[in-house]
């Protein structure tokens, strides 16, 4: 198995990179919440243990609260690049 820019090239479906997963998640959140992309920050990114999904944590300023941030975890399929879920991340 050969790897090129973090992508598998052994005849199987090509997995997306962390950078691509972050870009997909950012565009998805921007569209769902009607936010400018520049208002969204990447906070965390993690490949699941089974290597099937990326968990991308994004932050954005709540427009009605001034400086308070909301955080979302976007789950992106590592092979198909499909967004599988969006969940709130509670920060205490």
PyMOL commands that set and color helices and strands:
alter all, ss='L'
color gray80, all
select helices_A, chain A and resi 18-33+37-39
alter helices_A, ss='H'
color red, helices_A
select strands_A, chain A and resi 3-4+7-8+40-47+53-61+69-77+83-88
alter strands_A, ss='S'
color yellow, strands_A
deselect
rebuild
show_as cartoon
